[in-house]
Amino acid sequence: MRRLTHTVWFVLVILFATTALPSARAQNARFGKNKVNWEVLNWYYLKTEHFDIYHPREHYEIAEFAATAAEDALQEIQQHWKYTLEGRITIIVYPNHNTFQNTNVSGSSPGESTGGFTEFLKNRVVIPFEGSYENFRHVIHHELTHAVMLRMLYGEGVQSIISGISRLPLPLWYIEGLAEWESRGGWTNEADMYLRDAVVNDYLPPLQQLSGYFYYKGGQSLQWYLAERYGRQKVGEFLREIRKMRDVNRAIKTSLGYDLEELSKRWQKWLNSKIWPHSTEFEEPEEFSLRLTDHEEWYNFVNTSPALSPKGDRLVMLSDKDDYVSIYLLNTVTGEIQEKLVTGGRIYLFEKLLWLRPWLTWSPDGEEIAFVSEKGGEDVLYTLNVDDARITREFSFGIDAVASPTWSPDGSRIVFSGQHAGKTDLFALDLQSGETTLLTDDLYSDYDPDWSSDGSKLLFVSDRGDQLNPGNEGDVSMWEHPYRQIDVYTYDFDTERITRLTNDIYEDRTPTWTPRDDVISFISDRNGAYNIYMMDLETSESWASTNVLTGVFTPSWSDAGTVAFTSFFKAGYDIYLYK
């Protein structure tokens, strides 16, 4: 669950942070000279009509996708704003998040939740490819919105930009909200989740006091208000007024006829009228389940990725309750934390536990867990004995990223989602030999695997559409495949064939097998909020199992039929148990 994908940094340099085909020309270039890097990249670039796309030479196809997505995004931005870009914009593409963290374009190291940024003074866009082409497209569009707006308002050159900033500062709720609105194509169920929580729990601040993720989601909702109240053209008109008036408050007055304080009041009233009538249709998570964590009492934000032991008596999770994301062991009977098994943020070992790329998985005998952590510039898969918190195995694969490990029912293998060479595929690791086998090997993004109880099949999600023969994408190019629709699939080990289970416009994610082999669960936003849905594999009938106001994520089932899940409520993520 990745839904705060950009971070805004301020130093001397401010960083905003996530049909023309490119030419085949490539040039040598160099980045990353003054920071310790785990990997030396051979930089090249390609040109499009409006962009210079810098990329590692061996990742040319990612740069081609970025080039096409950038030209498409620019065309939409120019049309919406009635503005034509002058000059060129540089885009620097990293092949994965680990190399992106070592970028020297900025003075700081981007964190896990930073999906890209725009370097303010030189107006360069810097983005990593993180395995999902839809997320990649979104971040490109988001950051280009920043870059084009900067060019539109301040022009080119350091002197012009510094002078423009001093005369025309912009609030972050406007900057980030506009970028989210443009890149998301309007309003989304994900954004709605955060605003529903704020409205129902009465903590939505006025525009002038928006901060944190509200820069993005609150600012995005303001653009929604402008588009709904005055028409889609008002979004671009308002930006043009800012450019003309050189003052945000005067632009509000000229464009809307009232001041910022009045705009804030009308926006809040409009949001309440949109959200409250439908909120009574949903439940709060504690109305039907037991809350195991308390982000309000712990003063933290993230409690996620629950994994129930096979018997259901123990649960491991990721939490930042002690500042760094770490792995904790809970007793589900008493609800108490028994032990911190792994401390994150340690130098040379468990440098970073990845809460946005879960998750944790138990061995079938309930004695060990497997998890992924960054170490030495790459993702490492560990297994750990729970009783004595001892690392039992460590695996490095030499690929770009590792996520979503799942332990086989016979205990001999772990399947995970691996990012490599611009692709995201399913890998099977033999725990005894340490050898890995590619289960899928094509340009489609395959992730979130889960084993059936007999070990014959995997559930997973993918953007592959009807391409059901792994390793054979035919003549589909990287920028033409249907990457914007995510559905649930099965992989059969005996036949090596893939079967599609869902086919809809909604976002389906994190499928899991329930204790009944003929019934699976998955997360979907088909009722307007992310909730658990069940599917009977014999009839293909599906139905909602939860109806939570602000979403359900990362479900984990025990053999006894209990399910643990994460939910966002009262401005934080907590873990709940449903029996």
C-alpha positions as CSV (number, residue, x, y, z in Angstrom):
1,M,0.0,0.0,0.0
2,R,1.6,2.8,-1.2
3,R,-0.3,5.9,-1.0
4,L,2.1,8.9,0.3
5,T,4.5,8.6,-2.6
6,H,6.2,12.0,-2.6
7,T,8.0,14.1,-0.1
8,V,8.8,17.8,-0.2
9,W,12.2,18.8,1.0
10,F,13.6,22.2,1.8
11,V,17.2,23.2,1.8
12,L,18.7,25.9,-0.4
13,V,17.2,23.9,-3.2
14,I,13.5,23.0,-2.8
15,L,12.5,19.6,-4.1
16,F,9.0,18.8,-5.1
17,A,8.1,15.3,-4.5
18,T,5.7,11.7,-8.0
19,T,2.2,10.2,-28.5
20,A,5.5,11.4,-29.3
21,L,8.0,8.4,-29.4
22,P,11.5,9.0,-28.2
23,S,14.4,9.1,-30.7
24,A,17.0,6.3,-30.6
25,R,19.9,8.6,-29.9
26,A,21.8,8.0,-26.7
27,Q,24.6,10.1,-25.1
28,N,27.0,9.5,-22.3
29,A,26.3,11.4,-19.0
30,R,27.4,11.1,-15.4
31,F,25.6,11.5,-12.1
32,G,26.4,10.5,-8.5
33,K,30.0,11.7,-8.1
34,N,30.2,12.9,-4.5
35,K,28.1,10.4,-2.5
36,V,29.0,6.8,-1.6
37,N,27.2,4.6,-4.0
38,W,26.7,0.8,-3.9
39,E,26.4,0.6,-7.6
40,V,28.2,2.5,-10.4
41,L,25.7,3.4,-13.2
42,N,26.7,4.0,-16.8
43,W,24.5,7.0,-17.7
44,Y,23.1,7.7,-21.2
45,Y,20.3,9.8,-22.4
46,L,17.7,10.0,-25.1
47,K,15.8,13.0,-26.5
48,T,12.2,13.5,-27.2
49,E,10.5,16.6,-28.5
50,H,10.4,18.2,-25.0
51,F,12.6,16.1,-22.7
52,D,16.1,14.9,-22.1
53,I,15.8,11.5,-20.4
54,Y,18.9,10.4,-18.5
55,H,19.0,6.7,-17.7
56,P,21.5,3.8,-17.0
57,R,22.5,2.4,-20.3
58,E,21.2,-1.1,-19.6
59,H,17.7,0.2,-18.6
60,Y,16.9,1.9,-21.9
61,E,13.4,0.4,-22.1
62,I,12.4,2.1,-18.8
63,A,13.6,5.4,-20.2
64,E,11.5,4.8,-23.4
65,F,8.4,4.3,-21.3
66,A,9.3,7.4,-19.2
67,A,9.7,9.4,-22.5
68,T,6.3,8.3,-23.8
69,A,4.6,8.9,-20.5
70,A,6.2,12.3,-20.1
71,E,5.1,13.5,-23.6
72,D,1.5,12.2,-22.9
73,A,1.5,14.0,-19.5
74,L,2.8,17.2,-21.0
75,Q,0.1,17.2,-23.7
76,E,-2.6,16.9,-21.0
77,I,-1.1,19.6,-18.8
78,Q,-0.7,22.1,-21.7
79,Q,-4.3,21.5,-22.7
80,H,-5.7,21.9,-19.2
81,W,-3.7,25.0,-18.5
82,K,-3.8,26.6,-22.0
83,Y,0.0,27.0,-21.8
84,T,2.8,25.9,-24.1
85,L,6.0,24.8,-22.6
86,E,9.1,26.8,-23.6
87,G,12.5,25.1,-23.4
88,R,13.3,21.6,-22.4
89,I,13.0,19.6,-19.1
90,T,15.5,17.0,-17.9
91,I,14.2,13.8,-16.4
92,I,16.6,11.5,-14.5
93,V,15.4,7.9,-14.3
94,Y,16.8,5.4,-11.7
95,P,16.1,1.7,-12.3
96,N,15.1,1.0,-8.7
97,H,14.6,2.7,-5.3
98,N,17.9,1.6,-3.8
99,T,19.9,3.4,-6.5
100,F,17.6,6.3,-6.3
101,Q,18.4,6.7,-2.6
102,N,22.0,7.3,-3.5
103,T,21.3,10.1,-6.0
104,N,23.5,13.1,-5.9
105,V,21.0,15.4,-7.5
106,S,19.8,16.2,-4.0
107,G,21.8,16.7,-0.8
108,S,19.6,14.3,1.1
109,S,18.8,10.6,0.7
110,P,15.2,10.0,-0.4
111,G,13.2,7.8,2.0
112,E,11.1,4.9,1.2
113,S,7.9,7.0,0.8
114,T,9.6,9.3,-1.7
115,G,8.5,8.2,-5.2
116,G,10.3,11.1,-7.0
117,F,11.1,14.8,-6.7
118,T,11.6,17.9,-8.8
119,E,14.8,19.8,-8.2
120,F,13.6,23.4,-8.0
121,L,16.5,25.5,-9.1
122,K,17.5,23.5,-12.1
123,N,14.0,22.2,-12.7
124,R,15.0,18.6,-13.1
125,V,12.7,15.7,-12.5
126,V,14.2,12.7,-10.6
127,I,12.3,9.4,-10.4
128,P,12.9,5.7,-9.7
129,F,11.1,2.8,-11.4
130,E,9.7,0.7,-8.6
131,G,8.2,-2.2,-10.4
132,S,4.7,-0.9,-11.3
133,Y,4.2,0.9,-14.6
134,E,1.0,2.6,-13.4
135,N,2.8,4.0,-10.3
136,F,5.7,5.0,-12.6
137,R,3.3,6.9,-14.9
138,H,1.6,8.6,-12.0
139,V,4.9,9.9,-10.5
140,I,6.1,11.1,-13.9
141,H,2.9,13.0,-14.4
142,H,3.0,14.3,-10.8
143,E,6.5,15.6,-11.0
144,L,6.1,17.1,-14.5
145,T,3.1,19.1,-13.2
146,H,5.6,20.7,-10.8
147,A,8.2,21.2,-13.4
148,V,5.9,22.8,-16.0
149,M,4.3,25.0,-13.3
150,L,7.7,26.2,-12.2
151,R,8.6,27.1,-15.8
152,M,5.2,28.7,-16.3
153,L,5.5,30.9,-13.2
154,Y,9.2,31.6,-12.8
155,G,10.8,31.0,-16.2
156,E,14.3,29.5,-16.6
157,G,17.6,30.1,-14.9
158,V,18.6,30.2,-11.2
159,Q,18.4,34.0,-11.0
160,S,14.9,34.1,-12.4
161,I,13.7,31.2,-10.2
162,I,15.1,32.7,-7.0
163,S,13.7,36.1,-7.8
164,G,10.3,34.5,-8.7
165,I,10.1,32.5,-5.5
166,S,10.8,35.6,-3.3
167,R,8.0,37.5,-5.1
168,L,5.5,34.7,-5.5
169,P,5.7,32.0,-2.8
170,L,3.1,29.2,-3.2
171,P,1.5,27.2,-0.4
172,L,2.3,23.5,-0.5
173,W,-1.4,22.5,-0.4
174,Y,-1.7,24.2,-3.8
175,I,1.5,22.9,-5.3
176,E,1.0,19.2,-4.3
177,G,-2.7,19.2,-4.6
178,L,-2.6,20.4,-8.2
179,A,0.1,17.8,-9.0
180,E,-2.1,15.0,-7.5
181,W,-5.2,16.2,-9.3
182,E,-3.5,16.3,-12.7
183,S,-1.6,13.1,-12.3
184,R,-4.5,11.1,-10.9
185,G,-6.9,12.3,-13.6
186,G,-9.2,13.8,-11.0
187,W,-10.5,12.4,-7.7
188,T,-9.8,8.8,-6.5
189,N,-11.0,6.4,-3.9
190,E,-7.6,6.5,-2.2
191,A,-7.8,10.3,-1.7
192,D,-11.4,9.9,-0.6
193,M,-10.3,7.5,2.2
194,Y,-8.1,10.2,3.9
195,L,-10.8,12.9,3.5
196,R,-13.6,10.7,4.8
197,D,-11.5,9.9,7.9
198,A,-10.8,13.6,8.5
199,V,-14.4,14.7,8.0
200,V,-16.1,11.9,10.0
201,N,-13.5,12.2,12.9
202,D,-13.6,16.0,12.8
203,Y,-10.0,16.8,12.3
204,L,-10.0,18.4,8.8
205,P,-8.0,21.6,9.2
206,P,-8.6,24.8,7.2
207,L,-6.6,25.2,4.0
208,Q,-4.1,27.5,5.7
209,Q,-3.2,24.8,8.2
210,L,-2.9,21.7,5.9
211,S,0.2,19.7,6.5
212,G,1.8,16.3,5.9
213,Y,-0.3,14.0,3.6
214,F,-3.0,16.7,3.6
215,Y,-0.7,18.8,1.3
216,Y,-1.5,16.1,-1.2
217,K,-5.0,14.8,-0.5
218,G,-6.4,17.9,1.0
219,G,-4.9,20.0,-1.8
220,Q,-6.3,17.5,-4.4
221,S,-9.7,17.8,-2.9
222,L,-9.6,21.6,-3.3
223,Q,-9.0,21.1,-7.1
224,W,-11.9,18.7,-7.0
225,Y,-14.1,21.4,-5.4
226,L,-13.0,24.0,-8.0
227,A,-13.8,21.6,-10.9
228,E,-17.1,20.5,-9.5
229,R,-18.3,24.0,-8.5
230,Y,-17.0,26.0,-11.4
231,G,-16.1,23.5,-14.1
232,R,-12.8,21.7,-15.0
233,Q,-11.5,24.8,-16.8
234,K,-11.4,26.7,-13.5
235,V,-8.3,24.7,-12.3
236,G,-6.2,26.1,-15.2
237,E,-7.8,29.5,-15.1
238,F,-6.9,29.9,-11.4
239,L,-3.2,29.0,-12.2
240,R,-3.2,31.6,-15.0
241,E,-4.5,34.2,-12.6
242,I,-1.7,33.4,-10.2
243,R,0.8,33.9,-13.0
244,K,-0.9,37.2,-14.0
245,M,-1.5,38.7,-10.5
246,R,1.8,37.3,-9.0
247,D,-0.1,36.8,-5.7
248,V,-2.1,33.7,-4.6
249,N,-4.6,35.7,-2.4
250,R,-5.2,38.2,-5.2
251,A,-5.7,35.4,-7.7
252,I,-8.3,33.8,-5.4
253,K,-10.1,37.1,-5.2
254,T,-10.0,37.8,-8.9
255,S,-10.8,34.2,-10.0
256,L,-13.4,33.3,-7.4
257,G,-14.7,36.6,-6.1
258,Y,-13.8,36.0,-2.4
259,D,-10.7,35.6,-0.2
260,L,-8.7,32.6,1.0
261,E,-10.5,32.4,4.3
262,E,-13.9,32.2,2.6
263,L,-12.5,29.7,0.1
264,S,-11.5,27.5,3.0
265,K,-14.9,27.7,4.6
266,R,-16.7,26.9,1.3
267,W,-14.4,24.0,0.6
268,Q,-14.9,22.5,4.0
269,K,-18.7,22.9,3.8
270,W,-18.7,21.3,0.3
271,L,-16.6,18.3,1.5
272,N,-18.9,17.7,4.4
273,S,-21.9,17.7,2.0
274,K,-20.1,15.2,-0.2
275,I,-18.9,12.8,2.4
276,W,-21.4,12.7,5.3
277,P,-24.5,11.4,3.3
278,H,-22.6,8.3,2.3
279,S,-20.6,7.7,5.5
280,T,-23.5,6.1,7.2
281,E,-23.3,3.2,4.8
282,F,-19.9,2.2,6.2
283,E,-18.7,0.7,9.4
284,E,-15.8,1.7,11.7
285,P,-13.2,-1.1,12.0
286,E,-13.8,-1.6,15.8
287,E,-17.5,-2.2,15.3
288,F,-16.8,-5.8,14.2
289,S,-13.2,-6.5,15.1
290,L,-10.6,-6.2,17.9
291,R,-8.0,-3.5,17.6
292,L,-4.5,-4.9,18.5
293,T,-2.5,-1.7,18.2
294,D,-3.1,1.9,19.1
295,H,-1.4,4.6,17.1
296,E,-2.9,7.4,19.2
297,E,-1.6,6.0,22.5
298,W,1.8,5.1,20.9
299,Y,2.1,8.4,19.1
300,N,3.0,6.7,15.8
301,F,1.6,6.4,12.3
302,V,2.3,3.0,10.9
303,N,1.2,-0.4,12.3
304,T,0.8,-2.7,9.3
305,S,1.6,-5.9,7.5
306,P,0.1,-8.3,10.1
307,A,1.0,-12.0,9.6
308,L,-0.9,-14.5,11.7
309,S,0.8,-17.7,12.8
310,P,-0.8,-20.9,11.4
311,K,-2.5,-21.5,14.7
312,G,-3.6,-17.8,15.0
313,D,-2.2,-17.4,18.5
314,R,0.7,-15.2,17.5
315,L,1.0,-12.3,15.1
316,V,4.0,-10.4,13.7
317,M,3.7,-6.9,12.3
318,L,5.7,-3.8,11.1
319,S,5.4,-0.7,13.3
320,D,7.2,2.6,13.8
321,K,6.2,2.8,17.5
322,D,9.8,3.3,18.4
323,D,10.6,5.7,15.6
324,Y,12.2,3.2,13.2
325,V,10.0,0.6,11.4
326,S,10.7,-2.7,13.3
327,I,9.1,-6.1,13.5
328,Y,7.1,-6.9,16.7
329,L,5.6,-10.1,18.0
330,L,2.1,-10.0,19.5
331,N,0.0,-12.5,21.5
332,T,-3.4,-12.4,19.9
333,V,-5.0,-13.9,23.0
334,T,-3.9,-11.2,25.4
335,G,-3.3,-8.5,22.7
336,E,0.1,-7.7,24.3
337,I,3.4,-7.2,22.5
338,Q,5.6,-10.0,23.5
339,E,8.9,-8.9,21.9
340,K,10.5,-6.7,19.3
341,L,12.0,-9.3,17.0
342,V,13.9,-7.0,14.6
343,T,15.0,-3.4,15.1
344,G,15.0,-1.4,11.9
345,G,17.3,1.5,11.0
346,R,20.5,-0.3,12.1
347,I,23.8,0.3,10.3
348,Y,25.0,-2.6,8.1
349,L,22.1,-4.8,9.2
350,F,18.3,-4.2,8.7
351,E,19.1,-0.8,7.4
352,K,15.5,-0.3,6.4
353,L,12.4,-2.5,6.8
354,L,10.0,-1.8,4.0
355,W,6.5,-1.0,5.2
356,L,5.4,0.1,1.7
357,R,6.6,-3.1,0.1
358,P,5.4,-5.8,2.6
359,W,5.2,-8.4,3.8
360,L,5.9,-10.9,6.6
361,T,5.3,-14.6,6.2
362,W,5.3,-17.6,8.6
363,S,6.8,-21.0,8.0
364,P,4.2,-23.7,8.0
365,D,5.4,-25.1,11.4
366,G,5.0,-21.7,13.0
367,E,8.6,-21.5,14.2
368,E,10.1,-19.0,11.7
369,I,9.2,-15.9,9.7
370,A,10.6,-14.4,6.5
371,F,11.0,-10.7,5.7
372,V,12.9,-8.3,3.5
373,S,15.2,-5.5,4.6
374,E,17.7,-3.2,2.8
375,K,21.3,-4.0,3.4
376,G,24.3,-2.7,1.5
377,G,22.4,-1.1,-1.3
378,E,20.1,-4.1,-2.1
379,D,17.1,-5.9,-0.7
380,V,17.9,-9.0,1.3
381,L,15.6,-11.8,2.3
382,Y,15.9,-13.1,5.8
383,T,14.4,-16.0,7.8
384,L,14.2,-15.7,11.6
385,N,13.5,-18.1,14.4
386,V,10.7,-16.4,16.4
387,D,11.3,-18.0,19.8
388,D,14.9,-16.7,20.1
389,A,14.8,-13.9,17.5
390,R,17.8,-15.5,15.7
391,I,18.5,-15.0,12.0
392,T,18.6,-18.5,10.4
393,R,19.1,-17.7,6.7
394,E,20.1,-14.7,4.6
395,F,19.7,-14.5,0.8
396,S,20.8,-11.9,-1.7
397,F,19.7,-12.2,-5.3
398,G,21.5,-9.4,-7.2
399,I,18.2,-7.9,-8.5
400,D,16.7,-4.5,-8.2
401,A,14.1,-5.1,-5.5
402,V,12.4,-7.9,-3.5
403,A,8.9,-7.9,-2.0
404,S,6.0,-9.9,-0.7
405,P,7.6,-13.2,0.3
406,T,5.3,-16.2,1.0
407,W,6.4,-19.5,2.5
408,S,5.3,-22.8,0.8
409,P,3.1,-25.2,2.8
410,D,5.8,-27.9,2.8
411,G,8.4,-25.4,4.1
412,S,10.9,-26.0,1.3
413,R,10.4,-22.8,-0.8
414,I,9.6,-19.1,-0.6
415,V,8.0,-17.3,-3.5
416,F,8.5,-13.5,-3.8
417,S,8.0,-10.7,-6.2
418,G,11.3,-9.5,-7.7
419,Q,12.1,-6.5,-9.8
420,H,14.8,-6.9,-12.4
421,A,15.7,-5.4,-15.7
422,G,12.6,-3.2,-15.8
423,K,10.3,-6.1,-15.0
424,T,8.5,-7.4,-11.9
425,D,8.2,-11.2,-11.9
426,L,7.5,-14.0,-9.5
427,F,10.6,-16.0,-8.2
428,A,10.7,-19.3,-6.3
429,L,13.6,-19.7,-3.9
430,D,14.7,-23.2,-2.8
431,L,15.6,-22.8,0.8
432,Q,18.0,-25.7,0.9
433,S,20.0,-25.0,-2.3
434,G,19.6,-21.2,-2.4
435,E,18.7,-21.4,-6.1
436,T,15.9,-19.3,-7.5
437,T,13.6,-20.1,-10.4
438,L,11.7,-17.5,-12.5
439,L,8.0,-18.4,-12.6
440,T,7.0,-15.5,-14.8
441,D,9.4,-13.8,-17.1
442,D,7.8,-11.1,-19.2
443,L,7.2,-7.3,-19.2
444,Y,4.1,-7.5,-17.0
445,S,4.2,-6.6,-13.3
446,D,3.4,-9.6,-11.1
447,Y,3.3,-9.2,-7.3
448,D,1.6,-10.1,-4.0
449,P,1.8,-14.0,-4.3
450,D,0.2,-16.4,-1.9
451,W,0.4,-20.2,-1.8
452,S,-2.6,-22.6,-1.9
453,S,-2.7,-25.0,1.1
454,D,-1.6,-27.9,-1.1
455,G,1.2,-26.0,-2.7
456,S,0.0,-26.5,-6.2
457,K,-1.0,-22.9,-7.1
458,L,-0.2,-19.3,-6.4
459,L,-2.5,-16.4,-6.2
460,F,-1.1,-13.0,-7.4
461,V,-2.0,-9.7,-8.9
462,S,-0.8,-8.5,-12.3
463,D,-1.4,-5.9,-15.0
464,R,-1.1,-8.6,-17.8
465,G,-4.7,-8.4,-19.0
466,D,-5.5,-11.6,-21.0
467,Q,-1.8,-12.5,-21.5
468,L,-1.9,-15.9,-19.7
469,N,1.2,-17.6,-21.0
470,P,4.1,-16.5,-18.8
471,G,7.2,-15.4,-20.6
472,N,5.4,-14.7,-23.9
473,E,4.1,-11.2,-24.3
474,G,4.0,-11.5,-28.1
475,D,4.5,-8.2,-30.0
476,V,3.2,-6.0,-27.1
477,S,5.7,-3.2,-26.3
478,M,6.5,-1.9,-22.9
479,W,4.4,1.3,-23.3
480,E,1.5,-0.5,-25.0
481,H,0.6,-3.2,-22.6
482,P,-2.5,-2.7,-20.4
483,Y,-0.6,-1.8,-17.3
484,R,-3.4,0.4,-15.8
485,Q,-5.7,-2.4,-14.8
486,I,-4.7,-4.6,-11.9
487,D,-6.5,-8.0,-11.5
488,V,-6.2,-11.3,-9.6
489,Y,-4.7,-14.4,-11.2
490,T,-3.6,-17.9,-10.3
491,Y,-0.3,-19.7,-11.3
492,D,-0.4,-23.5,-11.6
493,F,2.9,-25.2,-10.8
494,D,2.0,-28.4,-12.7
495,T,1.0,-26.8,-16.0
496,E,2.9,-23.5,-15.6
497,R,-0.3,-21.8,-16.8
498,I,-2.0,-18.6,-15.6
499,T,-5.7,-18.2,-15.0
500,R,-7.4,-14.8,-14.7
501,L,-9.9,-14.5,-11.8
502,T,-11.1,-10.9,-11.9
503,N,-11.6,-8.5,-14.8
504,D,-13.0,-5.2,-13.8
505,I,-12.2,-1.5,-13.7
506,Y,-11.6,-1.5,-9.9
507,E,-8.2,-1.9,-8.2
508,D,-7.9,-5.5,-6.9
509,R,-4.9,-6.3,-4.7
510,T,-3.3,-8.6,-2.1
511,P,-5.2,-11.8,-2.8
512,T,-5.0,-14.6,-0.1
513,W,-6.2,-18.1,0.3
514,T,-8.7,-18.6,3.1
515,P,-8.9,-21.8,5.2
516,R,-11.3,-23.1,2.5
517,D,-9.4,-24.0,-0.6
518,D,-12.3,-23.1,-2.9
519,V,-12.6,-19.6,-1.5
520,I,-10.1,-16.7,-1.7
521,S,-10.1,-13.2,-0.4
522,F,-8.7,-10.0,-2.0
523,I,-8.9,-6.3,-1.5
524,S,-10.9,-4.1,-3.8
525,D,-12.3,-0.6,-4.0
526,R,-15.4,-1.5,-5.9
527,N,-17.7,-0.1,-3.2
528,G,-15.8,3.2,-3.0
529,A,-13.5,2.1,-0.2
530,Y,-10.8,-0.6,-0.1
531,N,-12.4,-3.7,1.6
532,I,-12.1,-7.5,1.8
533,Y,-13.9,-9.4,-0.9
534,M,-14.4,-13.1,-1.1
535,M,-14.6,-15.2,-4.2
536,D,-15.9,-18.8,-4.7
537,L,-13.5,-20.3,-7.2
538,E,-16.1,-22.8,-8.4
539,T,-18.8,-20.3,-9.2
540,S,-16.6,-17.2,-9.6
541,E,-19.2,-15.4,-7.4
542,S,-17.7,-12.6,-5.3
543,W,-19.1,-10.6,-2.3
544,A,-17.9,-8.0,0.2
545,S,-16.8,-9.4,3.6
546,T,-16.1,-6.0,5.2
547,N,-17.5,-2.5,4.7
548,V,-15.1,-0.3,6.5
549,L,-15.3,3.5,6.1
550,T,-11.6,4.1,5.6
551,G,-10.3,0.9,4.1
552,V,-8.9,-2.5,4.9
553,F,-5.5,-3.6,3.8
554,T,-3.0,-6.5,4.0
555,P,-5.3,-9.3,5.3
556,S,-3.7,-12.4,6.8
557,W,-5.7,-15.6,7.6
558,S,-4.9,-18.3,10.2
559,D,-5.7,-22.0,9.7
560,A,-8.6,-21.5,12.2
561,G,-10.3,-18.9,10.1
562,T,-9.4,-15.7,11.9
563,V,-8.2,-12.8,9.8
564,A,-5.9,-9.9,10.8
565,F,-5.9,-6.7,8.7
566,T,-4.7,-3.1,8.6
567,S,-7.1,-0.2,8.6
568,F,-6.6,3.6,8.4
569,F,-8.7,5.4,11.1
570,K,-8.3,8.6,13.0
571,A,-5.2,9.6,11.1
572,G,-3.1,6.5,11.6
573,Y,-2.8,2.8,10.6
574,D,-3.7,0.1,13.1
575,I,-4.0,-3.7,13.1
576,Y,-7.3,-5.4,13.8
577,L,-8.4,-9.0,14.4
578,Y,-11.6,-10.4,13.1
579,K,-12.9,-13.9,14.2
